Amino acid sequence: MVVVKGVFGKTILDSRKEKTIQVLLKTDVGEFSASSPNGKSRGKYEKEPYKKSIDNDIKTLRKFSDYFSEEVIEEFSDLLGVEDTVGDFVGANTLFAFESAILKAMSKEQKKDIWKLVNGEGRKFPRLVGNCIGGGKHSHNEKKPDFQEFLLIPKEKTVKESFELIKKIKDNLKHELKISDQKFKDKKNDEDAWETSLNEKEVLDIVKKLQVPFGVDIAASTFHKRHKYIYENPALKRTREEQIEYLSSLIKNLELFYVEDPFEENDFESFSKLLKRFPNRLIVGDDLTVTNPERLKKAISMKSVNALIVKPNQIGSLIEVKNVCELARKNNIKTIFSHRSGETTENILADLAFGFQADFIKTGITGKEREAKIRRLIEIEKNLE
């Protein structure tokens, strides 16, 4: 068992050089720390990252530090006691980092990998989902694709082989973009994906040639205003019905395997219509479902998705993350554990994805913060050989 002696918080900088929280945990088996990422493209129904502010959460942890002293943690389910105590007083980022630090302490005390604390029977490795070209809120160039991410989803025999393949492809894409985009400046966006002035159709025409399963994160809520989808590259407006027809043509003609957030975050019905047309493609909810069991239940009842993004810091509670994963599995819905656009070198996402037996893990491709997760997954893979 782990005996907690104290808990504290401090600010660190994420990959966008913005403040995020790191939680420091003192226990009878040593001191541990964990950090939380920041999202820029945040769903309306996500839990707030902090109560009032990051500084307020840090003060709250300090107040609760003595309360947690002598708290005993023996297994994953004991996180519920932590949530009952502090969950209403801090935001989702803080709670996630706190619980992650506790899992690290348990891992050392029990001499087990973190994933084994979640599920010691795990053997299936998630497929990598890597963002190679970016647009939307994550990119800073004036002219850019309206879709937020263009994703490579390799299906190699091992995580290591998949990682090597998408790194090579991403590097080669630089040369393709120089040919196709006269304004290409060899720059990368928030997720270390290439920035381009091409529109989504032009990017997809390039990605289709790569002979790797691929997809898009449309992040449609970010450009939905007054009941219309407001495209800027080129400038045009689409109604809900026109959005359905446009995306259907892209899926059909370009053989898209994966389509994330194709409609705004309240439109369960349009998700359902698209899934009915394309039951063999992944129609993925993120802003729609926000790692929330109640939102997922609605998506299930309306048959809106057959896959969902799991971002632990959208909900904060790892107990709720477990509930979401179990609910998805019972209803044959694929799970995709995901990073955020503002990342840290924290790699616990890999252990959680493997422990919860996720079908996919979305981490980006390059950059030390993104690679930390993939390299941890490769380490788990190597240790199980």
Protein Blocks (a to p, Z undefined) as FASTA:
>chain_A
ZZdfbdcddddddfkopacdddddddfkbccdddddddfbdcfkbccfbghiamlmmmmm
mmmmmmmgopacfbfklmmmmmmmmmmmpcfklmmmmmmmmmmmmmmmnopafklmmomm
bcbdcdddddfbdchjlbcbfbdcfbfbdcddddbfbfklmmmmmmmmmmmmmmmmmmmm
mkbgoiacfkopacdfbdfklmmmmmmmnopacdddeklmlmggehiacdfbdcddddfk
lmmmmmmmmmmmnopabdghkbcfklmmlmmmmmmmmmmbccddfklnnopaklmmmmmm
nomafcdcddfklnopamlmmmmmmmmmmnopacdddddfbdcfbfklmmmmmmnopabd
cebjbdjklmmmmmmmmmmmmmmZZ
